[in-house]
Amino acid sequence: MTLDESNANDKQLEAKGLRFLFDPFVASQVDEIHIDYDEAEDNFSVRVPNGPQSSC
């Protein structure tokens, strides 16, 4: 996840007042995305249960 300017081709999702933008490639690769905010840690976590897996 990164902060960036939006592009005309981006796919947009809005949830609970927050807007998320995905480039077309990412949007075409996943069916489901879980985005959680941890107030104690003051950060987001992103989980893609059915997306491409990484060994990193």
CHARMM-style PDB file with segment names, atoms N, HN, CA, C and O in Angstrom:
ATOM      1  N   MET     1       0.857  -1.159   0.000  1.00  0.00      PROA
ATOM      2  CA  MET     1       0.000   0.000   0.000  1.00  0.00      PROA
ATOM      3  C   MET     1       0.906   1.226   0.000  1.00  0.00      PROA
ATOM      4  O   MET     1       1.941   1.255   0.666  1.00  0.00      PROA
ATOM      5  N   THR     2       0.498   2.229  -0.755  1.00  0.00      PROA
ATOM      6  HN  THR     2      -0.343   2.206  -1.296  1.00  0.00      PROA
ATOM      7  CA  THR     2       1.293   3.447  -0.856  1.00  0.00      PROA
ATOM      8  C   THR     2       0.381   4.661  -0.990  1.00  0.00      PROA
ATOM      9  O   THR     2      -0.769   4.545  -1.413  1.00  0.00      PROA
ATOM     10  N   LEU     3       0.896   5.795  -0.633  1.00  0.00      PROA
ATOM     11  HN  LEU     3       1.830   5.889  -0.289  1.00  0.00      PROA
ATOM     12  CA  LEU     3       0.171   7.046  -0.850  1.00  0.00      PROA
ATOM     13  C   LEU     3       0.598   7.584  -2.197  1.00  0.00      PROA
ATOM     14  O   LEU     3       1.792   7.678  -2.484  1.00  0.00      PROA
ATOM     15  N   ASP     4      -0.371   7.939  -3.025  1.00  0.00      PROA
ATOM     16  HN  ASP     4      -1.340   7.863  -2.791  1.00  0.00      PROA
ATOM     17  CA  ASP     4      -0.057   8.386  -4.373  1.00  0.00      PROA
ATOM     18  C   ASP     4      -1.214   9.220  -4.903  1.00  0.00      PROA
ATOM     19  O   ASP     4      -2.291   9.245  -4.309  1.00  0.00      PROA
ATOM     20  N   GLU     5      -0.995   9.891  -5.999  1.00  0.00      PROA
ATOM     21  HN  GLU     5      -0.119   9.872  -6.482  1.00  0.00      PROA
ATOM     22  CA  GLU     5      -2.057  10.624  -6.680  1.00  0.00      PROA
ATOM     23  C   GLU     5      -2.916   9.637  -7.458  1.00  0.00      PROA
ATOM     24  O   GLU     5      -2.422   8.605  -7.911  1.00  0.00      PROA
ATOM     25  N   SER     6      -4.191   9.946  -7.616  1.00  0.00      PROA
ATOM     26  HN  SER     6      -4.592  10.785  -7.248  1.00  0.00      PROA
ATOM     27  CA  SER     6      -5.062   9.056  -8.377  1.00  0.00      PROA
ATOM     28  C   SER     6      -4.848   9.258  -9.870  1.00  0.00      PROA
ATOM     29  O   SER     6      -4.474  10.339 -10.327  1.00  0.00      PROA
ATOM     30  N   ASN     7      -5.095   8.189 -10.612  1.00  0.00      PROA
ATOM     31  HN  ASN     7      -5.399   7.312 -10.240  1.00  0.00      PROA
ATOM     32  CA  ASN     7      -5.038   8.215 -12.067  1.00  0.00      PROA
ATOM     33  C   ASN     7      -6.426   7.931 -12.614  1.00  0.00      PROA
ATOM     34  O   ASN     7      -7.261   7.350 -11.921  1.00  0.00      PROA
ATOM     35  N   ALA     8      -6.674   8.329 -13.835  1.00  0.00      PROA
ATOM     36  HN  ALA     8      -5.996   8.801 -14.398  1.00  0.00      PROA
ATOM     37  CA  ALA     8      -7.995   8.141 -14.446  1.00  0.00      PROA
ATOM     38  C   ALA     8      -8.387   6.673 -14.535  1.00  0.00      PROA
ATOM     39  O   ALA     8      -9.577   6.358 -14.513  1.00  0.00      PROA
ATOM     40  N   ASN     9      -7.418   5.766 -14.635  1.00  0.00      PROA
ATOM     41  HN  ASN     9      -6.452   6.022 -14.652  1.00  0.00      PROA
ATOM     42  CA  ASN     9      -7.704   4.336 -14.781  1.00  0.00      PROA
ATOM     43  C   ASN     9      -7.888   3.608 -13.455  1.00  0.00      PROA
ATOM     44  O   ASN     9      -8.293   2.446 -13.451  1.00  0.00      PROA
ATOM     45  N   ASP    10      -7.602   4.255 -12.337  1.00  0.00      PROA
ATOM     46  HN  ASP    10      -7.273   5.199 -12.340  1.00  0.00      PROA
ATOM     47  CA  ASP    10      -7.692   3.596 -11.035  1.00  0.00      PROA
ATOM     48  C   ASP    10      -9.111   3.134 -10.734  1.00  0.00      PROA
ATOM     49  O   ASP    10     -10.087   3.777 -11.119  1.00  0.00      PROA
ATOM     50  N   LYS    11      -9.203   2.003 -10.035  1.00  0.00      PROA
ATOM     51  HN  LYS    11      -8.410   1.481  -9.722  1.00  0.00      PROA
ATOM     52  CA  LYS    11     -10.480   1.523  -9.516  1.00  0.00      PROA
ATOM     53  C   LYS    11     -10.618   2.081  -8.111  1.00  0.00      PROA
ATOM     54  O   LYS    11      -9.639   2.130  -7.368  1.00  0.00      PROA
ATOM     55  N   GLN    12     -11.815   2.502  -7.738  1.00  0.00      PROA
ATOM     56  HN  GLN    12     -12.611   2.462  -8.342  1.00  0.00      PROA
ATOM     57  CA  GLN    12     -12.031   3.170  -6.459  1.00  0.00      PROA
ATOM     58  C   GLN    12     -12.988   2.383  -5.582  1.00  0.00      PROA
ATOM     59  O   GLN    12     -13.983   1.834  -6.056  1.00  0.00      PROA
ATOM     60  N   LEU    13     -12.669   2.338  -4.289  1.00  0.00      PROA
ATOM     61  HN  LEU    13     -11.860   2.784  -3.905  1.00  0.00      PROA
ATOM     62  CA  LEU    13     -13.525   1.733  -3.279  1.00  0.00      PROA
ATOM     63  C   LEU    13     -13.587   2.698  -2.112  1.00  0.00      PROA
ATOM     64  O   LEU    13     -12.558   3.218  -1.681  1.00  0.00      PROA
ATOM     65  N   GLU    14     -14.776   2.942  -1.599  1.00  0.00      PROA
ATOM     66  HN  GLU    14     -15.612   2.520  -1.949  1.00  0.00      PROA
ATOM     67  CA  GLU    14     -14.916   3.798  -0.424  1.00  0.00      PROA
ATOM     68  C   GLU    14     -15.579   2.996   0.678  1.00  0.00      PROA
ATOM     69  O   GLU    14     -16.599   2.343   0.457  1.00  0.00      PROA
ATOM     70  N   ALA    15     -14.989   3.048   1.878  1.00  0.00      PROA
ATOM     71  HN  ALA    15     -14.160   3.578   2.058  1.00  0.00      PROA
ATOM     72  CA  ALA    15     -15.525   2.322   3.022  1.00  0.00      PROA
ATOM     73  C   ALA    15     -15.321   3.157   4.275  1.00  0.00      PROA
ATOM     74  O   ALA    15     -14.206   3.582   4.576  1.00  0.00      PROA
ATOM     75  N   LYS    16     -16.396   3.385   4.994  1.00  0.00      PROA
ATOM     76  HN  LYS    16     -17.302   3.039   4.750  1.00  0.00      PROA
ATOM     77  CA  LYS    16     -16.363   4.130   6.259  1.00  0.00      PROA
ATOM     78  C   LYS    16     -15.647   5.472   6.116  1.00  0.00      PROA
ATOM     79  O   LYS    16     -14.876   5.874   6.988  1.00  0.00      PROA
ATOM     80  N   GLY    17     -15.913   6.154   5.012  1.00  0.00      PROA
ATOM     81  HN  GLY    17     -16.539   5.828   4.303  1.00  0.00      PROA
ATOM     82  CA  GLY    17     -15.359   7.482   4.810  1.00  0.00      PROA
ATOM     83  C   GLY    17     -13.943   7.525   4.272  1.00  0.00      PROA
ATOM     84  O   GLY    17     -13.403   8.611   4.057  1.00  0.00      PROA
ATOM     85  N   LEU    18     -13.329   6.378   4.049  1.00  0.00      PROA
ATOM     86  HN  LEU    18     -13.767   5.496   4.223  1.00  0.00      PROA
ATOM     87  CA  LEU    18     -11.980   6.333   3.491  1.00  0.00      PROA
ATOM     88  C   LEU    18     -12.052   5.878   2.042  1.00  0.00      PROA
ATOM     89  O   LEU    18     -12.810   4.967   1.707  1.00  0.00      PROA
ATOM     90  N   ARG    19     -11.267   6.509   1.188  1.00  0.00      PROA
ATOM     91  HN  ARG    19     -10.651   7.249   1.460  1.00  0.00      PROA
ATOM     92  CA  ARG    19     -11.246   6.145  -0.224  1.00  0.00      PROA
ATOM     93  C   ARG    19      -9.956   5.391  -0.524  1.00  0.00      PROA
ATOM     94  O   ARG    19      -8.866   5.850  -0.183  1.00  0.00      PROA
ATOM     95  N   PHE    20     -10.084   4.241  -1.158  1.00  0.00      PROA
ATOM     96  HN  PHE    20     -10.970   3.868  -1.435  1.00  0.00      PROA
ATOM     97  CA  PHE    20      -8.951   3.418  -1.555  1.00  0.00      PROA
ATOM     98  C   PHE    20      -8.934   3.338  -3.071  1.00  0.00      PROA
ATOM     99  O   PHE    20      -9.971   3.133  -3.703  1.00  0.00      PROA
ATOM    100  N   LEU    21      -7.754   3.499  -3.650  1.00  0.00      PROA
ATOM    101  HN  LEU    21      -6.912   3.666  -3.137  1.00  0.00      PROA
ATOM    102  CA  LEU    21      -7.588   3.426  -5.096  1.00  0.00      PROA
ATOM    103  C   LEU    21      -6.666   2.260  -5.426  1.00  0.00      PROA
ATOM    104  O   LEU    21      -5.660   2.037  -4.753  1.00  0.00      PROA
ATOM    105  N   PHE    22      -7.022   1.527  -6.460  1.00  0.00      PROA
ATOM    106  HN  PHE    22      -7.840   1.708  -7.007  1.00  0.00      PROA
ATOM    107  CA  PHE    22      -6.237   0.379  -6.896  1.00  0.00      PROA
ATOM    108  C   PHE    22      -5.929   0.538  -8.374  1.00  0.00      PROA
ATOM    109  O   PHE    22      -6.799   0.920  -9.157  1.00  0.00      PROA
ATOM    110  N   ASP    23      -4.690   0.245  -8.758  1.00  0.00      PROA
ATOM    111  HN  ASP    23      -3.984  -0.065  -8.122  1.00  0.00      PROA
ATOM    112  CA  ASP    23      -4.407   0.301 -10.186  1.00  0.00      PROA
ATOM    113  C   ASP    23      -5.124  -0.860 -10.868  1.00  0.00      PROA
ATOM    114  O   ASP    23      -5.429  -1.859 -10.215  1.00  0.00      PROA
ATOM    115  N   PRO    24      -5.397  -0.751 -12.156  1.00  0.00      PROA
ATOM    116  CA  PRO    24      -6.187  -1.773 -12.848  1.00  0.00      PROA
ATOM    117  C   PRO    24      -5.603  -3.180 -12.752  1.00  0.00      PROA
ATOM    118  O   PRO    24      -6.355  -4.151 -12.675  1.00  0.00      PROA
ATOM    119  N   PHE    25      -4.267  -3.310 -12.756  1.00  0.00      PROA
ATOM    120  HN  PHE    25      -3.655  -2.521 -12.820  1.00  0.00      PROA
ATOM    121  CA  PHE    25      -3.666  -4.641 -12.661  1.00  0.00      PROA
ATOM    122  C   PHE    25      -3.999  -5.289 -11.324  1.00  0.00      PROA
ATOM    123  O   PHE    25      -4.436  -6.439 -11.284  1.00  0.00      PROA
ATOM    124  N   VAL    26      -3.798  -4.566 -10.240  1.00  0.00      PROA
ATOM    125  HN  VAL    26      -3.443  -3.632 -10.272  1.00  0.00      PROA
ATOM    126  CA  VAL    26      -4.100  -5.115  -8.912  1.00  0.00      PROA
ATOM    127  C   VAL    26      -5.582  -5.454  -8.811  1.00  0.00      PROA
ATOM    128  O   VAL    26      -5.944  -6.524  -8.321  1.00  0.00      PROA
ATOM    129  N   ALA    27      -6.431  -4.558  -9.268  1.00  0.00      PROA
ATOM    130  HN  ALA    27      -6.137  -3.689  -9.666  1.00  0.00      PROA
ATOM    131  CA  ALA    27      -7.877  -4.790  -9.199  1.00  0.00      PROA
ATOM    132  C   ALA    27      -8.282  -6.035  -9.977  1.00  0.00      PROA
ATOM    133  O   ALA    27      -9.230  -6.717  -9.588  1.00  0.00      PROA
ATOM    134  N   SER    28      -7.588  -6.345 -11.061  1.00  0.00      PROA
ATOM    135  HN  SER    28      -6.818  -5.791 -11.377  1.00  0.00      PROA
ATOM    136  CA  SER    28      -7.930  -7.526 -11.862  1.00  0.00      PROA
ATOM    137  C   SER    28      -7.418  -8.822 -11.251  1.00  0.00      PROA
ATOM    138  O   SER    28      -7.875  -9.899 -11.635  1.00  0.00      PROA
ATOM    139  N   GLN    29      -6.482  -8.749 -10.310  1.00  0.00      PROA
ATOM    140  HN  GLN    29      -6.111  -7.874  -9.998  1.00  0.00      PROA
ATOM    141  CA  GLN    29      -5.855  -9.937  -9.742  1.00  0.00      PROA
ATOM    142  C   GLN    29      -6.510 -10.440  -8.464  1.00  0.00      PROA
ATOM    143  O   GLN    29      -6.244 -11.567  -8.048  1.00  0.00      PROA
ATOM    144  N   VAL    30      -7.349  -9.646  -7.837  1.00  0.00      PROA
ATOM    145  HN  VAL    30      -7.565  -8.730  -8.175  1.00  0.00      PROA
ATOM    146  CA  VAL    30      -7.925 -10.039  -6.548  1.00  0.00      PROA
ATOM    147  C   VAL    30      -9.443  -9.916  -6.566  1.00  0.00      PROA
ATOM    148  O   VAL    30     -10.008  -9.050  -7.234  1.00  0.00      PROA
ATOM    149  N   ASP    31     -10.087 -10.805  -5.816  1.00  0.00      PROA
ATOM    150  HN  ASP    31      -9.628 -11.509  -5.273  1.00  0.00      PROA
ATOM    151  CA  ASP    31     -11.537 -10.756  -5.668  1.00  0.00      PROA
ATOM    152  C   ASP    31     -11.945 -10.176  -4.322  1.00  0.00      PROA
ATOM    153  O   ASP    31     -13.055  -9.668  -4.168  1.00  0.00      PROA
ATOM    154  N   GLU    32     -11.046 -10.254  -3.351  1.00  0.00      PROA
ATOM    155  HN  GLU    32     -10.144 -10.667  -3.476  1.00  0.00      PROA
ATOM    156  CA  GLU    32     -11.391  -9.876  -1.978  1.00  0.00      PROA
ATOM    157  C   GLU    32     -10.175  -9.249  -1.306  1.00  0.00      PROA
ATOM    158  O   GLU    32      -9.066  -9.774  -1.406  1.00  0.00      PROA
ATOM    159  N   ILE    33     -10.382  -8.135  -0.628  1.00  0.00      PROA
ATOM    160  HN  ILE    33     -11.283  -7.709  -0.546  1.00  0.00      PROA
ATOM    161  CA  ILE    33      -9.318  -7.459   0.102  1.00  0.00      PROA
ATOM    162  C   ILE    33      -9.853  -7.096   1.482  1.00  0.00      PROA
ATOM    163  O   ILE    33     -10.944  -6.539   1.606  1.00  0.00      PROA
ATOM    164  N   HSD    34      -9.077  -7.416   2.524  1.00  0.00      PROA
ATOM    165  HN  HSD    34      -8.191  -7.869   2.423  1.00  0.00      PROA
ATOM    166  CA  HSD    34      -9.432  -7.042   3.896  1.00  0.00      PROA
ATOM    167  C   HSD    34      -8.470  -5.940   4.333  1.00  0.00      PROA
ATOM    168  O   HSD    34      -7.254  -6.137   4.326  1.00  0.00      PROA
ATOM    169  N   ILE    35      -9.007  -4.791   4.711  1.00  0.00      PROA
ATOM    170  HN  ILE    35      -9.994  -4.631   4.717  1.00  0.00      PROA
ATOM    171  CA  ILE    35      -8.203  -3.677   5.196  1.00  0.00      PROA
ATOM    172  C   ILE    35      -8.671  -3.365   6.604  1.00  0.00      PROA
ATOM    173  O   ILE    35      -9.826  -3.000   6.821  1.00  0.00      PROA
ATOM    174  N   ASP    36      -7.764  -3.512   7.559  1.00  0.00      PROA
ATOM    175  HN  ASP    36      -6.826  -3.808   7.383  1.00  0.00      PROA
ATOM    176  CA  ASP    36      -8.080  -3.258   8.963  1.00  0.00      PROA
ATOM    177  C   ASP    36      -7.207  -2.126   9.481  1.00  0.00      PROA
ATOM    178  O   ASP    36      -6.067  -1.952   9.050  1.00  0.00      PROA
ATOM    179  N   TYR    37      -7.762  -1.362  10.412  1.00  0.00      PROA
ATOM    180  HN  TYR    37      -8.688  -1.503  10.762  1.00  0.00      PROA
ATOM    181  CA  TYR    37      -7.008  -0.298  11.060  1.00  0.00      PROA
ATOM    182  C   TYR    37      -6.850  -0.647  12.527  1.00  0.00      PROA
ATOM    183  O   TYR    37      -7.833  -0.935  13.209  1.00  0.00      PROA
ATOM    184  N   ASP    38      -5.628  -0.623  13.014  1.00  0.00      PROA
ATOM    185  HN  ASP    38      -4.829  -0.389  12.460  1.00  0.00      PROA
ATOM    186  CA  ASP    38      -5.317  -0.918  14.408  1.00  0.00      PROA
ATOM    187  C   ASP    38      -5.079   0.411  15.126  1.00  0.00      PROA
ATOM    188  O   ASP    38      -4.053   1.059  14.919  1.00  0.00      PROA
ATOM    189  N   GLU    39      -6.028   0.810  15.967  1.00  0.00      PROA
ATOM    190  HN  GLU    39      -6.862   0.283  16.135  1.00  0.00      PROA
ATOM    191  CA  GLU    39      -5.907   2.094  16.665  1.00  0.00      PROA
ATOM    192  C   GLU    39      -4.723   2.116  17.623  1.00  0.00      PROA
ATOM    193  O   GLU    39      -4.062   3.145  17.760  1.00  0.00      PROA
ATOM    194  N   ALA    40      -4.445   1.001  18.284  1.00  0.00      PROA
ATOM    195  HN  ALA    40      -4.982   0.165  18.173  1.00  0.00      PROA
ATOM    196  CA  ALA    40      -3.341   0.960  19.238  1.00  0.00      PROA
ATOM    197  C   ALA    40      -1.995   1.149  18.536  1.00  0.00      PROA
ATOM    198  O   ALA    40      -1.115   1.839  19.050  1.00  0.00      PROA
ATOM    199  N   GLU    41      -1.841   0.541  17.370  1.00  0.00      PROA
ATOM    200  HN  GLU    41      -2.556  -0.019  16.952  1.00  0.00      PROA
ATOM    201  CA  GLU    41      -0.589   0.648  16.613  1.00  0.00      PROA
ATOM    202  C   GLU    41      -0.609   1.800  15.615  1.00  0.00      PROA
ATOM    203  O   GLU    41       0.426   2.149  15.049  1.00  0.00      PROA
ATOM    204  N   ASP    42      -1.796   2.399  15.395  1.00  0.00      PROA
ATOM    205  HN  ASP    42      -2.637   2.116  15.855  1.00  0.00      PROA
ATOM    206  CA  ASP    42      -1.970   3.508  14.459  1.00  0.00      PROA
ATOM    207  C   ASP    42      -1.464   3.151  13.060  1.00  0.00      PROA
ATOM    208  O   ASP    42      -0.693   3.888  12.446  1.00  0.00      PROA
ATOM    209  N   ASN    43      -1.937   1.963  12.567  1.00  0.00      PROA
ATOM    210  HN  ASN    43      -2.563   1.364  13.065  1.00  0.00      PROA
ATOM    211  CA  ASN    43      -1.546   1.562  11.222  1.00  0.00      PROA
ATOM    212  C   ASN    43      -2.611   0.686  10.573  1.00  0.00      PROA
ATOM    213  O   ASN    43      -3.532   0.205  11.233  1.00  0.00      PROA
ATOM    214  N   PHE    44      -2.465   0.494   9.281  1.00  0.00      PROA
ATOM    215  HN  PHE    44      -1.717   0.884   8.745  1.00  0.00      PROA
ATOM    216  CA  PHE    44      -3.361  -0.355   8.514  1.00  0.00      PROA
ATOM    217  C   PHE    44      -2.691  -1.692   8.264  1.00  0.00      PROA
ATOM    218  O   PHE    44      -1.467  -1.775   8.166  1.00  0.00      PROA
ATOM    219  N   SER    45      -3.496  -2.732   8.162  1.00  0.00      PROA
ATOM    220  HN  SER    45      -4.490  -2.664   8.242  1.00  0.00      PROA
ATOM    221  CA  SER    45      -3.008  -4.017   7.672  1.00  0.00      PROA
ATOM    222  C   SER    45      -3.886  -4.414   6.496  1.00  0.00      PROA
ATOM    223  O   SER    45      -5.102  -4.221   6.515  1.00  0.00      PROA
ATOM    224  N   VAL    46      -3.254  -4.968   5.479  1.00  0.00      PROA
ATOM    225  HN  VAL    46      -2.266  -5.124   5.463  1.00  0.00      PROA
ATOM    226  CA  VAL    46      -3.954  -5.365   4.264  1.00  0.00      PROA
ATOM    227  C   VAL    46      -3.739  -6.856   4.068  1.00  0.00      PROA
ATOM    228  O   VAL    46      -2.611  -7.348   4.099  1.00  0.00      PROA
ATOM    229  N   ARG    47      -4.846  -7.567   3.864  1.00  0.00      PROA
ATOM    230  HN  ARG    47      -5.762  -7.168   3.838  1.00  0.00      PROA
ATOM    231  CA  ARG    47      -4.775  -9.014   3.646  1.00  0.00      PROA
ATOM    232  C   ARG    47      -5.575  -9.328   2.392  1.00  0.00      PROA
ATOM    233  O   ARG    47      -6.712  -8.883   2.236  1.00  0.00      PROA
ATOM    234  N   VAL    48      -4.967 -10.100   1.503  1.00  0.00      PROA
ATOM    235  HN  VAL    48      -4.043 -10.461   1.629  1.00  0.00      PROA
ATOM    236  CA  VAL    48      -5.615 -10.523   0.261  1.00  0.00      PROA
ATOM    237  C   VAL    48      -5.669 -12.046   0.292  1.00  0.00      PROA
ATOM    238  O   VAL    48      -4.719 -12.709  -0.124  1.00  0.00      PROA
ATOM    239  N   PRO    49      -6.790 -12.612   0.787  1.00  0.00      PROA
ATOM    240  CA  PRO    49      -6.852 -14.058   0.981  1.00  0.00      PROA
ATOM    241  C   PRO    49      -6.717 -14.874  -0.299  1.00  0.00      PROA
ATOM    242  O   PRO    49      -6.192 -15.986  -0.247  1.00  0.00      PROA
ATOM    243  N   ASN    50      -7.160 -14.379  -1.421  1.00  0.00      PROA
ATOM    244  HN  ASN    50      -7.586 -13.475  -1.463  1.00  0.00      PROA
ATOM    245  CA  ASN    50      -7.120 -15.161  -2.647  1.00  0.00      PROA
ATOM    246  C   ASN    50      -6.183 -14.562  -3.688  1.00  0.00      PROA
ATOM    247  O   ASN    50      -6.258 -14.919  -4.864  1.00  0.00      PROA
ATOM    248  N   GLY    51      -5.314 -13.667  -3.276  1.00  0.00      PROA
ATOM    249  HN  GLY    51      -5.253 -13.377  -2.321  1.00  0.00      PROA
ATOM    250  CA  GLY    51      -4.422 -13.002  -4.216  1.00  0.00      PROA
ATOM    251  C   GLY    51      -3.127 -13.762  -4.412  1.00  0.00      PROA
ATOM    252  O   GLY    51      -2.908 -14.807  -3.799  1.00  0.00      PROA
ATOM    253  N   PRO    52      -2.270 -13.230  -5.270  1.00  0.00      PROA
ATOM    254  CA  PRO    52      -0.966 -13.854  -5.502  1.00  0.00      PROA
ATOM    255  C   PRO    52      -0.182 -13.946  -4.203  1.00  0.00      PROA
ATOM    256  O   PRO    52      -0.213 -13.025  -3.387  1.00  0.00      PROA
ATOM    257  N   GLN    53       0.509 -15.040  -4.014  1.00  0.00      PROA
ATOM    258  HN  GLN    53       0.535 -15.788  -4.676  1.00  0.00      PROA
ATOM    259  CA  GLN    53       1.289 -15.254  -2.798  1.00  0.00      PROA
ATOM    260  C   GLN    53       2.735 -14.854  -3.034  1.00  0.00      PROA
ATOM    261  O   GLN    53       3.256 -15.000  -4.139  1.00  0.00      PROA
ATOM    262  N   SER    54       3.378 -14.352  -1.994  1.00  0.00      PROA
ATOM    263  HN  SER    54       2.954 -14.234  -1.096  1.00  0.00      PROA
ATOM    264  CA  SER    54       4.772 -13.936  -2.071  1.00  0.00      PROA
ATOM    265  C   SER    54       5.569 -14.700  -1.034  1.00  0.00      PROA
ATOM    266  O   SER    54       5.042 -15.049   0.023  1.00  0.00      PROA
ATOM    267  N   SER    55       6.825 -14.962  -1.321  1.00  0.00      PROA
ATOM    268  HN  SER    55       7.253 -14.679  -2.179  1.00  0.00      PROA
ATOM    269  CA  SER    55       7.681 -15.644  -0.356  1.00  0.00      PROA
ATOM    270  C   SER    55       8.499 -14.658   0.454  1.00  0.00      PROA
ATOM    271  O   SER    55       9.363 -15.075   1.224  1.00  0.00      PROA
ATOM    272  N   CYS    56       8.255 -13.365   0.306  1.00  0.00      PROA
ATOM    273  HN  CYS    56       7.552 -13.026  -0.320  1.00  0.00      PROA
ATOM    274  CA  CYS    56       9.007 -12.336   1.028  1.00  0.00      PROA
ATOM    275  C   CYS    56       8.625 -12.314   2.486  1.00  0.00      PROA
ATOM    276  OT1 CYS    56       9.157 -11.510   3.251  1.00  0.00      PROA
TER     277      CYS     56
END
